[in-house]
Amino acid sequence: MQIRLASVMVENQEKALRFYTVTLGFVKNKDIPMGQFRWLTVPSREGAEGVELVLESMSFFRIDVTHCLR
């Protein structure tokens, strides 16, 4: 078994993309719009054998609980 994808939760996908590509040397692979979010992946420059990181917006997983407080 080989792990192909690993999620990294990020506050800002654009800033995270810049950090992982410019600072750490990853490359952008997939950048697919999904409404107000994106499916954004960055594999290592060393090739497809490694894990590809999915830069997931934390906002996608936030739950609005204000309606529960009423």
N, C-alpha and C positions, 0 to 999 in steps of 0.2 A: 504494500500500500504506500502511496506517495501523496503527501499533502500538496495540493496545487494552489489553493487560495487561502489567504489569512486576512481577516478584517482588522483594520486599524480605525478606531473611532476618532474623528477629527472635528474640531469646531468649525473650521473654514476649509472647504475642499480646495479652493484656489491657492491659499497660503500653504496648505499641506503639499499640494502638487509641486509648488515652487521649491519647498524645502527638500522633498524626496528626490526631485530631479536635479536641482542646481547644487544643493549642499551634499547630498548623499550619493549622487550619481546614478540613481534609478532612471528608467526611461518610461515615458507615458505610452501605454498600450491601448487600452480601451477608454473612451470618453463618450459615454452615451447619455444624452439627456433623458431624465425621468421626471417630468413635471418640473418642480422647483429644485430637484436634486439631480445628481449624476451618478452613473455607474462608472467609477473611475479606478483604473488599475495601473499599477506600476511594478513591472518585474525588474530584477537586477540586470545590469548590462552584461553579466556573465553568461546569460542565455536562458533558454526556456526550461532548463532542468530544475531551477530553483523555485521557491515559493513566490507567487505573484501577490502583492499586497493590494487589497481593496480599500481605498480611502473612503470610508463611509461617513456621511454627515451625521453628527450627533442629533441634529434637529429632526432627522427622519424618525428617530426612535423616541422623541419626547412625547409624553402623554399629557394632554391638557386635562388637569384635574379640577379646574376652577368650577366646572359644572357640578362636581361632587360636593363642593363647599356651600352650595346654596340651600 
